[in-house]
Amino acid sequence: MQIADRGIEPILAEGQMVRAQHYAITGQLRRDLWYGPEGQTVQVRFPAKDGSEITFVLLRSSEGR
């Protein structure tokens, strides 16, 4: 497994654009992870068994309740 820093990217999370740090995990496990300015996970993307892509995006943080 390898982890690569892909830099800062704008991501739409919680209804606004945030500057998120992107990391890519490759190898037997494949994941793309984006962390917001406060260190919270704002987006996760990974391949499904059928070849499609699954993406989770933060809509509302627990602090927003």
N, CA, C, O and CB atoms as a CASP TS submission, in Angstrom:
PFRMAT TS
TARGET T0000
AUTHOR 0000-0000-0000
METHOD Language model
MODEL 1
PARENT N/A
ATOM      1  N   MET     1       0.845  -1.167   0.000  1.00  0.00           N
ATOM      2  CA  MET     1       0.000   0.000   0.000  1.00  0.00           C
ATOM      3  C   MET     1       0.892   1.232   0.000  1.00  0.00           C
ATOM      4  O   MET     1       1.906   1.281   0.696  1.00  0.00           O
ATOM      5  CB  MET     1      -0.962  -0.003   1.213  1.00  0.00           C
ATOM      6  N   GLN     2       0.499   2.228  -0.794  1.00  0.00           N
ATOM      7  CA  GLN     2       1.217   3.497  -0.856  1.00  0.00           C
ATOM      8  C   GLN     2       0.235   4.645  -0.655  1.00  0.00           C
ATOM      9  O   GLN     2      -0.926   4.564  -1.056  1.00  0.00           O
ATOM     10  CB  GLN     2       1.965   3.646  -2.208  1.00  0.00           C
ATOM     11  N   ILE     3       0.714   5.708  -0.030  1.00  0.00           N
ATOM     12  CA  ILE     3      -0.102   6.904   0.178  1.00  0.00           C
ATOM     13  C   ILE     3       0.608   8.072  -0.483  1.00  0.00           C
ATOM     14  O   ILE     3       1.792   8.311  -0.242  1.00  0.00           O
ATOM     15  CB  ILE     3      -0.347   7.179   1.703  1.00  0.00           C
ATOM     16  N   ALA     4      -0.132   8.803  -1.325  1.00  0.00           N
ATOM     17  CA  ALA     4       0.439   9.958  -2.029  1.00  0.00           C
ATOM     18  C   ALA     4      -0.338  11.215  -1.677  1.00  0.00           C
ATOM     19  O   ALA     4      -1.569  11.201  -1.631  1.00  0.00           O
ATOM     20  CB  ALA     4       0.431   9.732  -3.562  1.00  0.00           C
ATOM     21  N   ASP     5       0.372  12.284  -1.432  1.00  0.00           N
ATOM     22  CA  ASP     5      -0.223  13.592  -1.187  1.00  0.00           C
ATOM     23  C   ASP     5      -0.505  14.219  -2.552  1.00  0.00           C
ATOM     24  O   ASP     5       0.423  14.481  -3.316  1.00  0.00           O
ATOM     25  CB  ASP     5       0.723  14.510  -0.308  1.00  0.00           C
ATOM     26  N   ARG     6      -1.767  14.458  -2.859  1.00  0.00           N
ATOM     27  CA  ARG     6      -2.167  15.021  -4.152  1.00  0.00           C
ATOM     28  C   ARG     6      -2.382  16.530  -4.096  1.00  0.00           C
ATOM     29  O   ARG     6      -2.780  17.140  -5.089  1.00  0.00           O
ATOM     30  CB  ARG     6      -3.432  14.349  -4.635  1.00  0.00           C
ATOM     31  N   GLY     7      -2.121  17.128  -2.947  1.00  0.00           N
ATOM     32  CA  GLY     7      -2.217  18.582  -2.836  1.00  0.00           C
ATOM     33  C   GLY     7      -3.590  19.074  -2.421  1.00  0.00           C
ATOM     34  O   GLY     7      -4.481  18.299  -2.073  1.00  0.00           O
ATOM     35  N   ILE     8      -3.725  20.385  -2.470  1.00  0.00           N
ATOM     36  CA  ILE     8      -4.965  21.058  -2.078  1.00  0.00           C
ATOM     37  C   ILE     8      -5.887  21.160  -3.292  1.00  0.00           C
ATOM     38  O   ILE     8      -5.458  21.526  -4.386  1.00  0.00           O
ATOM     39  CB  ILE     8      -4.671  22.474  -1.486  1.00  0.00           C
ATOM     40  N   GLU     9      -7.175  20.826  -3.075  1.00  0.00           N
ATOM     41  CA  GLU     9      -8.181  20.910  -4.137  1.00  0.00           C
ATOM     42  C   GLU     9      -9.449  21.534  -3.578  1.00  0.00           C
ATOM     43  O   GLU     9      -9.784  21.323  -2.412  1.00  0.00           O
ATOM     44  CB  GLU     9      -8.480  19.508  -4.738  1.00  0.00           C
ATOM     45  N   PRO    10     -10.161  22.306  -4.406  1.00  0.00           N
ATOM     46  CA  PRO    10     -11.467  22.801  -3.964  1.00  0.00           C
ATOM     47  C   PRO    10     -12.497  21.675  -4.039  1.00  0.00           C
ATOM     48  O   PRO    10     -12.605  20.987  -5.055  1.00  0.00           O
ATOM     49  CB  PRO    10     -11.920  24.013  -4.826  1.00  0.00           C
ATOM     50  N   ILE    11     -13.253  21.493  -2.952  1.00  0.00           N
ATOM     51  CA  ILE    11     -14.272  20.448  -2.862  1.00  0.00           C
ATOM     52  C   ILE    11     -15.568  21.093  -2.377  1.00  0.00           C
ATOM     53  O   ILE    11     -15.541  21.941  -1.485  1.00  0.00           O
ATOM     54  CB  ILE    11     -13.821  19.284  -1.902  1.00  0.00           C
ATOM     55  N   LEU    12     -16.698  20.700  -2.953  1.00  0.00           N
ATOM     56  CA  LEU    12     -17.989  21.167  -2.475  1.00  0.00           C
ATOM     57  C   LEU    12     -18.410  20.269  -1.320  1.00  0.00           C
ATOM     58  O   LEU    12     -18.691  19.088  -1.524  1.00  0.00           O
ATOM     59  CB  LEU    12     -19.060  21.166  -3.618  1.00  0.00           C
ATOM     60  N   ALA    13     -18.455  20.813  -0.117  1.00  0.00           N
ATOM     61  CA  ALA    13     -18.858  20.077   1.079  1.00  0.00           C
ATOM     62  C   ALA    13     -19.643  21.017   1.976  1.00  0.00           C
ATOM     63  O   ALA    13     -19.334  22.205   2.066  1.00  0.00           O
ATOM     64  CB  ALA    13     -17.623  19.486   1.832  1.00  0.00           C
ATOM     65  N   GLU    14     -20.641  20.490   2.628  1.00  0.00           N
ATOM     66  CA  GLU    14     -21.518  21.291   3.498  1.00  0.00           C
ATOM     67  C   GLU    14     -22.081  22.497   2.759  1.00  0.00           C
ATOM     68  O   GLU    14     -22.297  23.552   3.354  1.00  0.00           O
ATOM     69  CB  GLU    14     -20.757  21.758   4.745  1.00  0.00           C
ATOM     70  N   GLY    15     -22.318  22.337   1.456  1.00  0.00           N
ATOM     71  CA  GLY    15     -22.934  23.388   0.654  1.00  0.00           C
ATOM     72  C   GLY    15     -22.027  24.546   0.279  1.00  0.00           C
ATOM     73  O   GLY    15     -22.500  25.565  -0.225  1.00  0.00           O
ATOM     74  N   GLN    16     -20.730  24.404   0.519  1.00  0.00           N
ATOM     75  CA  GLN    16     -19.806  25.480   0.151  1.00  0.00           C
ATOM     76  C   GLN    16     -18.491  24.897  -0.337  1.00  0.00           C
ATOM     77  O   GLN    16     -18.175  23.739  -0.064  1.00  0.00           O
ATOM     78  CB  GLN    16     -19.562  26.427   1.345  1.00  0.00           C
ATOM     79  N   MET    17     -17.736  25.699  -1.054  1.00  0.00           N
ATOM     80  CA  MET    17     -16.430  25.259  -1.517  1.00  0.00           C
ATOM     81  C   MET    17     -15.433  25.351  -0.360  1.00  0.00           C
ATOM     82  O   MET    17     -15.344  26.376   0.315  1.00  0.00           O
ATOM     83  CB  MET    17     -15.956  26.110  -2.731  1.00  0.00           C
ATOM     84  N   VAL    18     -14.692  24.277  -0.143  1.00  0.00           N
ATOM     85  CA  VAL    18     -13.643  24.273   0.879  1.00  0.00           C
ATOM     86  C   VAL    18     -12.343  23.830   0.229  1.00  0.00           C
ATOM     87  O   VAL    18     -12.345  23.068  -0.737  1.00  0.00           O
ATOM     88  CB  VAL    18     -14.015  23.341   2.078  1.00  0.00           C
ATOM     89  N   ARG    19     -11.243  24.314   0.768  1.00  0.00           N
ATOM     90  CA  ARG    19      -9.924  23.886   0.300  1.00  0.00           C
ATOM     91  C   ARG    19      -9.578  22.613   1.067  1.00  0.00           C
ATOM     92  O   ARG    19      -9.383  22.642   2.282  1.00  0.00           O
ATOM     93  CB  ARG    19      -8.824  25.016   0.511  1.00  0.00           C
ATOM     94  N   ALA    20      -9.505  21.507   0.351  1.00  0.00           N
ATOM     95  CA  ALA    20      -9.316  20.208   0.985  1.00  0.00           C
ATOM     96  C   ALA    20      -7.992  19.575   0.563  1.00  0.00           C
ATOM     97  O   ALA    20      -7.591  19.662  -0.598  1.00  0.00           O
ATOM     98  CB  ALA    20     -10.477  19.277   0.642  1.00  0.00           C
ATOM     99  N   GLN    21      -7.332  18.947   1.509  1.00  0.00           N
ATOM    100  CA  GLN    21      -6.091  18.206   1.249  1.00  0.00           C
ATOM    101  C   GLN    21      -6.465  16.826   0.716  1.00  0.00           C
ATOM    102  O   GLN    21      -7.208  16.093   1.368  1.00  0.00           O
ATOM    103  CB  GLN    21      -5.205  18.090   2.547  1.00  0.00           C
ATOM    104  N   HIS    22      -5.961  16.470  -0.451  1.00  0.00           N
ATOM    105  CA  HIS    22      -6.295  15.208  -1.123  1.00  0.00           C
ATOM    106  C   HIS    22      -5.150  14.217  -0.939  1.00  0.00           C
ATOM    107  O   HIS    22      -3.989  14.529  -1.204  1.00  0.00           O
ATOM    108  CB  HIS    22      -6.580  15.439  -2.638  1.00  0.00           C
ATOM    109  N   TYR    23      -5.504  13.012  -0.478  1.00  0.00           N
ATOM    110  CA  TYR    23      -4.553  11.903  -0.378  1.00  0.00           C
ATOM    111  C   TYR    23      -5.096  10.730  -1.169  1.00  0.00           C
ATOM    112  O   TYR    23      -6.299  10.469  -1.153  1.00  0.00           O
ATOM    113  CB  TYR    23      -4.299  11.501   1.107  1.00  0.00           C
ATOM    114  N   ALA    24      -4.218  10.023  -1.861  1.00  0.00           N
ATOM    115  CA  ALA    24      -4.599   8.828  -2.621  1.00  0.00           C
ATOM    116  C   ALA    24      -3.883   7.620  -2.031  1.00  0.00           C
ATOM    117  O   ALA    24      -2.664   7.626  -1.860  1.00  0.00           O
ATOM    118  CB  ALA    24      -4.255   8.988  -4.138  1.00  0.00           C
ATOM    119  N   ILE    25      -4.656   6.587  -1.723  1.00  0.00           N
ATOM    120  CA  ILE    25      -4.108   5.324  -1.245  1.00  0.00           C
ATOM    121  C   ILE    25      -4.212   4.337  -2.399  1.00  0.00           C
ATOM    122  O   ILE    25      -5.287   4.156  -2.971  1.00  0.00           O
ATOM    123  CB  ILE    25      -4.866   4.801   0.042  1.00  0.00           C
ATOM    124  N   THR    26      -3.096   3.700  -2.743  1.00  0.00           N
ATOM    125  CA  THR    26      -3.085   2.728  -3.834  1.00  0.00           C
ATOM    126  C   THR    26      -2.493   1.416  -3.335  1.00  0.00           C
ATOM    127  O   THR    26      -1.857   1.358  -2.282  1.00  0.00           O
ATOM    128  CB  THR    26      -2.283   3.266  -5.051  1.00  0.00           C
ATOM    129  N   GLY    27      -2.714   0.388  -4.104  1.00  0.00           N
ATOM    130  CA  GLY    27      -2.267  -0.954  -3.743  1.00  0.00           C
ATOM    131  C   GLY    27      -3.485  -1.850  -3.655  1.00  0.00           C
ATOM    132  O   GLY    27      -4.438  -1.686  -4.417  1.00  0.00           O
ATOM    133  N   GLN    28      -3.459  -2.788  -2.738  1.00  0.00           N
ATOM    134  CA  GLN    28      -4.594  -3.706  -2.578  1.00  0.00           C
ATOM    135  C   GLN    28      -5.856  -2.939  -2.173  1.00  0.00           C
ATOM    136  O   GLN    28      -6.960  -3.300  -2.581  1.00  0.00           O
ATOM    137  CB  GLN    28      -4.269  -4.792  -1.523  1.00  0.00           C
ATOM    138  N   LEU    29      -5.695  -1.892  -1.382  1.00  0.00           N
ATOM    139  CA  LEU    29      -6.788  -0.998  -0.991  1.00  0.00           C
ATOM    140  C   LEU    29      -6.639   0.291  -1.795  1.00  0.00           C
ATOM    141  O   LEU    29      -5.558   0.878  -1.838  1.00  0.00           O
ATOM    142  CB  LEU    29      -6.776  -0.709   0.564  1.00  0.00           C
ATOM    143  N   ARG    30      -7.724   0.731  -2.432  1.00  0.00           N
ATOM    144  CA  ARG    30      -7.686   1.978  -3.194  1.00  0.00           C
ATOM    145  C   ARG    30      -8.714   2.941  -2.637  1.00  0.00           C
ATOM    146  O   ARG    30      -9.903   2.630  -2.578  1.00  0.00           O
ATOM    147  CB  ARG    30      -7.941   1.723  -4.695  1.00  0.00           C
ATOM    148  N   ARG    31      -8.252   4.104  -2.230  1.00  0.00           N
ATOM    149  CA  ARG    31      -9.125   5.142  -1.697  1.00  0.00           C
ATOM    150  C   ARG    31      -8.549   6.506  -2.038  1.00  0.00           C
ATOM    151  O   ARG    31      -7.332   6.688  -2.073  1.00  0.00           O
ATOM    152  CB  ARG    31      -9.302   4.988  -0.168  1.00  0.00           C
ATOM    153  N   ASP    32      -9.435   7.461  -2.288  1.00  0.00           N
ATOM    154  CA  ASP    32      -9.061   8.863  -2.370  1.00  0.00           C
ATOM    155  C   ASP    32      -9.772   9.542  -1.210  1.00  0.00           C
ATOM    156  O   ASP    32     -10.977   9.366  -1.025  1.00  0.00           O
ATOM    157  CB  ASP    32      -9.445   9.511  -3.771  1.00  0.00           C
ATOM    158  N   LEU    33      -9.025  10.320  -0.428  1.00  0.00           N
ATOM    159  CA  LEU    33      -9.556  10.978   0.760  1.00  0.00           C
ATOM    160  C   LEU    33      -9.251  12.461   0.697  1.00  0.00           C
ATOM    161  O   LEU    33      -8.158  12.861   0.296  1.00  0.00           O
ATOM    162  CB  LEU    33      -8.973  10.358   2.044  1.00  0.00           C
ATOM    163  N   TRP    34     -10.222  13.279   1.097  1.00  0.00           N
ATOM    164  CA  TRP    34     -10.046  14.722   1.161  1.00  0.00           C
ATOM    165  C   TRP    34     -10.366  15.181   2.578  1.00  0.00           C
ATOM    166  O   TRP    34     -11.401  14.820   3.140  1.00  0.00           O
ATOM    167  CB  TRP    34     -10.948  15.450   0.115  1.00  0.00           C
ATOM    168  N   TYR    35      -9.473  15.976   3.146  1.00  0.00           N
ATOM    169  CA  TYR    35      -9.636  16.501   4.500  1.00  0.00           C
ATOM    170  C   TYR    35      -9.759  18.009   4.443  1.00  0.00           C
ATOM    171  O   TYR    35      -8.980  18.680   3.767  1.00  0.00           O
ATOM    172  CB  TYR    35      -8.455  16.085   5.407  1.00  0.00           C
ATOM    173  N   GLY    36     -10.746  18.543   5.160  1.00  0.00           N
ATOM    174  CA  GLY    36     -10.980  19.982   5.204  1.00  0.00           C
ATOM    175  C   GLY    36      -9.970  20.704   6.078  1.00  0.00           C
ATOM    176  O   GLY    36      -9.093  20.080   6.675  1.00  0.00           O
ATOM    177  N   PRO    37     -10.099  22.023   6.150  1.00  0.00           N
ATOM    178  CA  PRO    37      -9.147  22.855   6.893  1.00  0.00           C
ATOM    179  C   PRO    37      -9.052  22.509   8.381  1.00  0.00           C
ATOM    180  O   PRO    37      -8.012  22.735   8.999  1.00  0.00           O
ATOM    181  CB  PRO    37      -9.530  24.300   6.748  1.00  0.00           C
ATOM    182  N   GLU    38     -10.107  21.971   8.953  1.00  0.00           N
ATOM    183  CA  GLU    38     -10.110  21.610  10.368  1.00  0.00           C
ATOM    184  C   GLU    38      -9.730  20.146  10.587  1.00  0.00           C
ATOM    185  O   GLU    38      -9.803  19.648  11.711  1.00  0.00           O
ATOM    186  CB  GLU    38     -11.477  21.884  10.971  1.00  0.00           C
ATOM    187  N   GLY    39      -9.324  19.456   9.518  1.00  0.00           N
ATOM    188  CA  GLY    39      -8.915  18.059   9.624  1.00  0.00           C
ATOM    189  C   GLY    39     -10.048  17.061   9.488  1.00  0.00           C
ATOM    190  O   GLY    39      -9.825  15.857   9.616  1.00  0.00           O
ATOM    191  N   GLN    40     -11.259  17.534   9.232  1.00  0.00           N
ATOM    192  CA  GLN    40     -12.402  16.649   9.077  1.00  0.00           C
ATOM    193  C   GLN    40     -12.408  16.025   7.676  1.00  0.00           C
ATOM    194  O   GLN    40     -11.972  16.654   6.713  1.00  0.00           O
ATOM    195  CB  GLN    40     -13.715  17.416   9.334  1.00  0.00           C
ATOM    196  N   THR    41     -12.893  14.814   7.571  1.00  0.00           N
ATOM    197  CA  THR    41     -13.034  14.166   6.263  1.00  0.00           C
ATOM    198  C   THR    41     -14.205  14.815   5.541  1.00  0.00           C
ATOM    199  O   THR    41     -15.320  14.832   6.063  1.00  0.00           O
ATOM    200  CB  THR    41     -13.248  12.614   6.406  1.00  0.00           C
ATOM    201  N   VAL    42     -13.964  15.356   4.333  1.00  0.00           N
ATOM    202  CA  VAL    42     -15.033  16.010   3.587  1.00  0.00           C
ATOM    203  C   VAL    42     -15.452  15.217   2.344  1.00  0.00           C
ATOM    204  O   VAL    42     -16.533  15.440   1.801  1.00  0.00           O
ATOM    205  CB  VAL    42     -14.596  17.401   3.181  1.00  0.00           C
ATOM    206  N   GLN    43     -14.595  14.293   1.897  1.00  0.00           N
ATOM    207  CA  GLN    43     -14.964  13.461   0.751  1.00  0.00           C
ATOM    208  C   GLN    43     -14.110  12.205   0.745  1.00  0.00           C
ATOM    209  O   GLN    43     -12.931  12.233   1.097  1.00  0.00           O
ATOM    210  CB  GLN    43     -14.798  14.239  -0.581  1.00  0.00           C
ATOM    211  N   VAL    44     -14.739  11.081   0.331  1.00  0.00           N
ATOM    212  CA  VAL    44     -14.050   9.800   0.173  1.00  0.00           C
ATOM    213  C   VAL    44     -14.540   9.191  -1.134  1.00  0.00           C
ATOM    214  O   VAL    44     -15.738   9.199  -1.417  1.00  0.00           O
ATOM    215  CB  VAL    44     -14.313   8.831   1.400  1.00  0.00           C
ATOM    216  N   ARG    45     -13.612   8.662  -1.929  1.00  0.00           N
ATOM    217  CA  ARG    45     -13.982   8.013  -3.197  1.00  0.00           C
ATOM    218  C   ARG    45     -13.231   6.694  -3.311  1.00  0.00           C
ATOM    219  O   ARG    45     -12.046   6.619  -2.987  1.00  0.00           O
ATOM    220  CB  ARG    45     -13.667   8.936  -4.424  1.00  0.00           C
ATOM    221  N   PHE    46     -13.932   5.641  -3.778  1.00  0.00           N
ATOM    222  CA  PHE    46     -13.285   4.346  -3.970  1.00  0.00           C
ATOM    223  C   PHE    46     -14.047   3.544  -5.020  1.00  0.00           C
ATOM    224  O   PHE    46     -15.230   3.793  -5.256  1.00  0.00           O
ATOM    225  CB  PHE    46     -13.208   3.563  -2.632  1.00  0.00           C
ATOM    226  N   PRO    47     -13.369   2.577  -5.654  1.00  0.00           N
ATOM    227  CA  PRO    47     -14.025   1.776  -6.680  1.00  0.00           C
ATOM    228  C   PRO    47     -14.914   0.695  -6.055  1.00  0.00           C
ATOM    229  O   PRO    47     -14.566   0.101  -5.034  1.00  0.00           O
ATOM    230  CB  PRO    47     -12.980   1.137  -7.599  1.00  0.00           C
ATOM    231  N   ALA    48     -16.064   0.453  -6.685  1.00  0.00           N
ATOM    232  CA  ALA    48     -16.953  -0.635  -6.284  1.00  0.00           C
ATOM    233  C   ALA    48     -16.529  -1.911  -7.022  1.00  0.00           C
ATOM    234  O   ALA    48     -15.765  -1.855  -7.985  1.00  0.00           O
ATOM    235  CB  ALA    48     -18.453  -0.280  -6.585  1.00  0.00           C
ATOM    236  N   LYS    49     -17.025  -3.037  -6.567  1.00  0.00           N
ATOM    237  CA  LYS    49     -16.661  -4.318  -7.185  1.00  0.00           C
ATOM    238  C   LYS    49     -17.070  -4.400  -8.653  1.00  0.00           C
ATOM    239  O   LYS    49     -16.432  -5.105  -9.434  1.00  0.00           O
ATOM    240  CB  LYS    49     -17.299  -5.460  -6.420  1.00  0.00           C
ATOM    241  N   ASP    50     -18.142  -3.677  -9.039  1.00  0.00           N
ATOM    242  CA  ASP    50     -18.610  -3.735 -10.427  1.00  0.00           C
ATOM    243  C   ASP    50     -17.892  -2.742 -11.344  1.00  0.00           C
ATOM    244  O   ASP    50     -18.236  -2.623 -12.520  1.00  0.00           O
ATOM    245  CB  ASP    50     -20.097  -3.474 -10.474  1.00  0.00           C
ATOM    246  N   GLY    51     -16.888  -2.026 -10.804  1.00  0.00           N
ATOM    247  CA  GLY    51     -16.124  -1.084 -11.615  1.00  0.00           C
ATOM    248  C   GLY    51     -16.617   0.351 -11.525  1.00  0.00           C
ATOM    249  O   GLY    51     -15.932   1.264 -11.987  1.00  0.00           O
ATOM    250  N   SER    52     -17.782   0.568 -10.946  1.00  0.00           N
ATOM    251  CA  SER    52     -18.266   1.936 -10.772  1.00  0.00           C
ATOM    252  C   SER    52     -17.521   2.595  -9.615  1.00  0.00           C
ATOM    253  O   SER    52     -16.735   1.943  -8.927  1.00  0.00           O
ATOM    254  CB  SER    52     -19.800   1.955 -10.519  1.00  0.00           C
ATOM    255  N   GLU    53     -17.763   3.867  -9.404  1.00  0.00           N
ATOM    256  CA  GLU    53     -17.121   4.598  -8.320  1.00  0.00           C
ATOM    257  C   GLU    53     -18.139   4.992  -7.267  1.00  0.00           C
ATOM    258  O   GLU    53     -19.253   5.401  -7.597  1.00  0.00           O
ATOM    259  CB  GLU    53     -16.406   5.836  -8.855  1.00  0.00           C
ATOM    260  N   ILE    54     -17.768   4.874  -6.018  1.00  0.00           N
ATOM    261  CA  ILE    54     -18.599   5.306  -4.895  1.00  0.00           C
ATOM    262  C   ILE    54     -17.937   6.541  -4.300  1.00  0.00           C
ATOM    263  O   ILE    54     -16.736   6.546  -4.032  1.00  0.00           O
ATOM    264  CB  ILE    54     -18.769   4.162  -3.815  1.00  0.00           C
ATOM    265  N   THR    55     -18.731   7.589  -4.095  1.00  0.00           N
ATOM    266  CA  THR    55     -18.217   8.818  -3.506  1.00  0.00           C
ATOM    267  C   THR    55     -19.117   9.230  -2.347  1.00  0.00           C
ATOM    268  O   THR    55     -20.337   9.312  -2.492  1.00  0.00           O
ATOM    269  CB  THR    55     -18.128   9.949  -4.565  1.00  0.00           C
ATOM    270  N   PHE    56     -18.501   9.488  -1.198  1.00  0.00           N
ATOM    271  CA  PHE    56     -19.191  10.034  -0.037  1.00  0.00           C
ATOM    272  C   PHE    56     -18.744  11.487   0.112  1.00  0.00           C
ATOM    273  O   PHE    56     -17.552  11.787   0.050  1.00  0.00           O
ATOM    274  CB  PHE    56     -18.890   9.196   1.268  1.00  0.00           C
ATOM    275  N   VAL    57     -19.712  12.384   0.308  1.00  0.00           N
ATOM    276  CA  VAL    57     -19.411  13.804   0.466  1.00  0.00           C
ATOM    277  C   VAL    57     -20.088  14.298   1.744  1.00  0.00           C
ATOM    278  O   VAL    57     -21.251  13.983   1.995  1.00  0.00           O
ATOM    279  CB  VAL    57     -19.886  14.629  -0.783  1.00  0.00           C
ATOM    280  N   LEU    58     -19.366  15.066   2.542  1.00  0.00           N
ATOM    281  CA  LEU    58     -19.909  15.626   3.773  1.00  0.00           C
ATOM    282  C   LEU    58     -21.007  16.635   3.441  1.00  0.00           C
ATOM    283  O   LEU    58     -20.756  17.619   2.747  1.00  0.00           O
ATOM    284  CB  LEU    58     -18.792  16.291   4.613  1.00  0.00           C
ATOM    285  N   LEU    59     -22.219  16.395   3.933  1.00  0.00           N
ATOM    286  CA  LEU    59     -23.332  17.324   3.736  1.00  0.00           C
ATOM    287  C   LEU    59     -23.512  18.232   4.938  1.00  0.00           C
ATOM    288  O   LEU    59     -23.842  19.409   4.794  1.00  0.00           O
ATOM    289  CB  LEU    59     -24.622  16.561   3.465  1.00  0.00           C
ATOM    290  N   ARG    60     -23.293  17.674   6.140  1.00  0.00           N
ATOM    291  CA  ARG    60     -23.444  18.450   7.365  1.00  0.00           C
ATOM    292  C   ARG    60     -22.590  17.813   8.444  1.00  0.00           C
ATOM    293  O   ARG    60     -22.677  16.606   8.671  1.00  0.00           O
ATOM    294  CB  ARG    60     -24.935  18.530   7.808  1.00  0.00           C
ATOM    295  N   SER    61     -21.774  18.599   9.104  1.00  0.00           N
ATOM    296  CA  SER    61     -20.940  18.069  10.181  1.00  0.00           C
ATOM    297  C   SER    61     -21.742  17.987  11.467  1.00  0.00           C
ATOM    298  O   SER    61     -22.803  18.599  11.583  1.00  0.00           O
ATOM    299  CB  SER    61     -19.687  18.942  10.386  1.00  0.00           C
ATOM    300  N   SER    62     -21.243  17.237  12.424  1.00  0.00           N
ATOM    301  CA  SER    62     -21.945  17.112  13.700  1.00  0.00           C
ATOM    302  C   SER    62     -22.001  18.449  14.432  1.00  0.00           C
ATOM    303  O   SER    62     -22.897  18.665  15.248  1.00  0.00           O
ATOM    304  CB  SER    62     -21.266  16.060  14.581  1.00  0.00           C
ATOM    305  N   GLU    63     -21.045  19.364  14.151  1.00  0.00           N
ATOM    306  CA  GLU    63     -21.091  20.689  14.769  1.00  0.00           C
ATOM    307  C   GLU    63     -22.224  21.527  14.210  1.00  0.00           C
ATOM    308  O   GLU    63     -22.653  22.495  14.837  1.00  0.00           O
ATOM    309  CB  GLU    63     -19.771  21.412  14.570  1.00  0.00           C
ATOM    310  N   GLY    64     -22.721  21.153  13.010  1.00  0.00           N
ATOM    311  CA  GLY    64     -23.785  21.920  12.373  1.00  0.00           C
ATOM    312  C   GLY    64     -25.178  21.566  12.865  1.00  0.00           C
ATOM    313  O   GLY    64     -26.152  22.135  12.373  1.00  0.00           O
ATOM    314  N   ARG    65     -25.310  20.656  13.808  1.00  0.00           N
ATOM    315  CA  ARG    65     -26.630  20.233  14.304  1.00  0.00           C
ATOM    316  C   ARG    65     -27.255  21.250  15.208  1.00  0.00           C
ATOM    317  O   ARG    65     -28.362  21.039  15.703  1.00  0.00           O
ATOM    318  CB  ARG    65     -26.525  18.928  15.034  1.00  0.00           C
TER
END
